[in-house]
Amino acid sequence: MTTTTTRAVPATPPDAGLARIQRRTLAVLVAAQVVGGAGVTTGVAIAALSAARLSGSDLIGGLALTCTVLGAALAAVPLARAATRFGRRTALLGGWAAATAGAAGGTLAMVLGSWPLLLLSCVPFGTGTAAGLAARFAGTDLAAPGRRARALAVVLAATTVGAVCGPLLAAPAQRGAGAAGLVPGAGPYLLCTVLFGAAAAIVAAGLRPDPLRLARTHHSAADPGPGEPGTGTPIAPLALALGVVVVAQLVMIAVMSMAPVHMTHGGAGLGTVGLAIGAHAAGMYALSPLFGWASDRLGRLPVLAAGAGLLVAAGLVAGTADPHDHLRLTAGLVLLGLGWSAALVAGSALLVDAVPPAERPRLQGRADIVVNLSGALGGSVAGVTVAATSYEMLALGCAGLAGGVLVAVLRRALPRVGSRAPHPPSR
């Protein structure tokens, strides 16, 4: 069994060699996240609007993003299994390829004017989200224990460029499709097809050697996390971290999914919606390195608490803005992205701390499916809630949910303040 190591995966490279491979791995992941993230956020910006316009129903509009998030949830375990058997490269390549097929299906749905086909296409489209989330773990495979959160955050931060620019390209893509004789609404989905295909090509060509396969040969099975040397991470904080990330995903999807529809009721055009979603995406990713540094230096729980607090603020700001107050709504979406980022970085780092490299893909896949299912629930609840009450009630309700999580995190974190030393810096 041990003779199957390929030429591209040295068994025990020196530390300097590992550092070089880690830098290359991060560079490849960053490049893929830039173009893939642009496709994901473009789809987020247009999914609810496209489905609502085709069907004439805001409820169906909410289901479009729900199907996208459901697709991410369904893809989480297959991607984890592929990583376990074949490595990160094969798993990420498969994820971006499936997303490419979903975007192509969305293009066809817009050409045919079929909202059922659009909803169906949103499921494989969501695999792009799953691939982007899985990439954050790929960035930690070869990272030193004291730099795991920062490595993870670098991959997330790379999504900023594409995430901000992608939604801004939706309107030009729409005009370009119309000028080319296509249905204008097909343009953004055609753009997503190209972007996802580019992400797949970058991973296929550049992610060599495979970081997970190399980590398995280099690190011992008893590799401890930085938080609890020699003992791993206790179950209680790990469960709390996963709970915070689950609620963060639910709240983020719920509040964000219906924001474009709410803004159009206030007279916003696609360009204004694109700016708002782009600002939200910047909040999701731009400051993730700061949250990663804080998680490594100050501990995971303080950053989890900060994330929950930002989610509360986001719900309050968005929930007190009317449809015409586009600036206030955008500010709420930025706070929403920041809260999600802090929770995801700290929670994911705690998850990586908990298990050795050989076991990480399986546990990470299970965690991601729970997180993405919570997002699908958030999208479903959002559409029903807005149809029955209002967007303001949805946002305020999410603020209350995040407030409950904040209390739970503070109860765990406050006794440790002043008693737990910061994580030691990596060599």
Protein Blocks (a to p, Z undefined) as FASTA:
>chain_A
ZZmpcfklcfbdcfklmmmmmmmmmmmmmmmmmmmmmmmmmmmmmmmmmmmmmnopaklm
mmmmmmmmmmmmmmmmmmmmmmmmnojklmmmmmmmmmmmmmmmmmmmmmnopaklmmmm
mmmmmmmmmmmmmmmmmmmmmgcfklmmmmmmmmmmmmmmmmmmmmmmmmmmmmmmmmno
pafklmmmmmmmmmmmmmmmmmmmmmccdfklmmmmmpcfklccfklghkapafklmmmm
mmmmmmmmmmmmmmmmmmmmmmmmnopafklmmmmmmmmmmmmmmmmmmmmmmmmmnojk
lmmmmmmmmmmmmmmmmmmccfklmmlmmmmmmmmmmmmmmmmmmmmmmmmmmpcfklmm
mmmmmmmmmmmmmmmmmmmmmmmmmmmmcmklmmmmmmmmmmmmmmmmmmmmmmmgopac
cddddZZ
